Amino acid sequence: MIIEIKVNTKSNKNEIITAENSYKANLTTAPSNGKANKALIGLLSDYFKVSKSQISIIKGEKSNNKIIKICDTNILVHPNDTNKY
């Protein structure tokens, strides 16, 4: 599964917000030395119920707009289509 996600760092809390096939992640972590990317992978791992090793950033390592690949054949649609995580 491939998703596009917009990431906001230095937020008040870690959360994923979904709305009509779009994803937004708010992270408390600052974007330095890859810490925000690691936090994003951890958050997505919890959200989609997959291991961190099954998630990779395809594009946007140093950008707020990222393309993420989630390698799990059991996921067809994200579990909480309209809810915050």
Summary of the structure (lengths in Angstrom):
residues: 85
radius of gyration: 11.7
end to end distance: 18.8
largest distance: 33.0
contacts: 225
relative contact order: 0.26
helix: 20%
strand: 33%
